[in-house]
Amino acid sequence: MAGLRLDCYPLFADPPLIVPGASERDWMDGTPDRFAYRCTPLSIANASGWELINPVDLTASWNGGAGLEDIVVRADDGSVPAYASSHFGSGILTFQTGYLFRTDPDWVIWCRGSPNRMKAGIAPLDGIVETNWAPFTFTMNWRFLQPGSVRFAAGEPFCFLSLWPSVALEDVTPRLRPLASDPDLEREYASWRDSRLTFNRKLAQQDPEAQAQKWQRFYLQGQSPTGRLRATDDHRIKRRLAAPERDARFGDLAPQGVSYVHGQAGDHGTAQADGVGLDETAVFKAVAAQTAGDEATEMNETAQSAVALMDGTRSMGDIIDTLLDEFDVERATLAADLLQLAADLLARHAITRVG
């Protein structure tokens, strides 16, 4: 049977590496006798998706303010990475994924931080994206927990992608039932509970047999203590997903000359040149101020402008002028849409950040 679809369309010549999630974690390795790996659900969760790998060493610093300018991102060489920025404000650090993703009709992507991989001072934000239809990119976002600096090392995953059924969860109705209503299950639970209590008591008493066994392996073995309940063929004690296959036309599909890391112009010299040194925070504020009290835009014009910028027929300066001066706004609620457009255009073309 054919597997589910996960098509990854690179938007840059050097997109971030996509690798299957690994079961291992440094903190799990550091537990006595690596006991954390005795919890099969932990290691299975760790490997149930694909990681996007951070390409360079960088440090993000937040001063506690709500503005876009209150987060500063710098690579170790002093440059400003094109793919990581202050995009939304409010202490949120944003990573561009570098890809457009597509999934099967009934499946979406759960975008999150790598499971059971903790990071001091910052927390990953989860998002479920309808990649079964939307021709849009999405970002991976992290929120600072307090003012300070956080380092993302080269080779460290900054995003974790899992497939998720789009609507099946909505058909689930949890039921609260007395355990006695299922006598067989109640007996199996009681057998496990009593076995567990006895085993833990023997461990506390330093019973040699229990100490040699170290832990009970019923879940690992996929059966209950009585052996009457057994796991189905879906039972897993390890998981290793497939690495992405490289399409034969991969080199032709990724835009050439635009660097995911550095944002160098290459074939998009006009758009890049007009954007160099542009203060994106000022642009965001100007767009918001222009549109907040107005009344909306023909969004097809916006889309056409985005396409024109992508293919190099219009410059960044021209697009910004359009955003500020030419739109006939109809609804104030689309102010956020225009603000997001400006942010996406700047991020997509890796404009040099200021401040």
Secondary structure, DSSP 8 states (H G I E B T S, - for coil): -----EEEEESSSS---EEE--S--HHHHTSGGGGGGG-HHHHHHHTSSEEEE--S-EEEEE-S-SSGGGEEEEETTS---SSEEEEEETTEEEEE-SEEEEE-TTEEEEEE--TT---TTEEE--EEE-TTT-----EEEEEESSSEEEEE-TT-EEEEEEEEESSGGGG-------GGGSHHHHHHHHHHHHHHHHHHHHHHTT-HHHHHH-S--HHHHTB-TTSSSB--TT--S----------TTHHHHS-TT--TTT---GGGHHHHHHHTT--HHHHHHHHHHHHHTS----HHHHHHHHHHHHTTSS-HHHHHHIIIII-----GGGHHHHHHHHHHHHHHTT-----
